[in-house]
Amino acid sequence: MSFPALALDGGSLFLRRLNGFGWWGGLTFALYLTQIALAAGANPLPLSLHPFNGALLLTASLILLAKVERRRAQPIPTEIL
């Protein structure tokens, strides 16, 4: 279940062309783990923070998506072709 978040973080650390996404990948992975930890507890306080952390996770994911799409939309230099 955590494979997409782990793959995103691992890819940004090990693939050179994704190095710019390392910070956002790590933040998304940390928020994902926090979301699981908040959902696993039965105490009222962690459960009340669950929607707020979900909103943070969604925001980080959408910013990462926007960064990826902006990078994909840039023209490829002719010397690379």
Secondary structure, DSSP 8 states (H G I E B T S, - for coil): --HHHHHHHHHHHH-GGGGGGHHHHHHHHHHHHHHHHHHH--SHHHHHHHHHHHHHHHHHHHHHHHHHHHHHHS---TTT-
